[in-house]
Amino acid sequence: GYFKTLLFVSYFIAIFFIRIKIKHYFNELGLEENLIDQLVVSGYKHPTEVQTKVIPVILSGKDVVVESQTGTGKTAAFALPTIQSLLSVDNKKKKKIRILIL
């Protein structure tokens, strides 16, 4: 009855605010909303330190070399800006993407 409804509403509100917080973290890096929505759905909670440092630099068009331990988010740090660029309208006209991940 009432308790189950209250619990459900509380859960829904908590999930809503968690999603807003997650979106805020990734939005600060310069990623577009549709890409951030997919990150939230995929279970990302917040960007790693590597992603926080690397994503804005890549989005600005600069070259980046990163050395970090396994599991620190390097692949996503390179892949997310690349995906965003591939999906951009400007890039579809220019078709100018170059990326090398070793």
Buried (B, 14 or more C-beta within 10 A) or exposed (E): EEEEEEEEEEEEEEEEEEBEEBBEBBEEBBBBEEBBBEBBEEEBEEBBEBBBBBBBBBBEEEEEEBEBEEEBBBEBBBBBBBBBBEEEEEEEEEEEEEEEEE
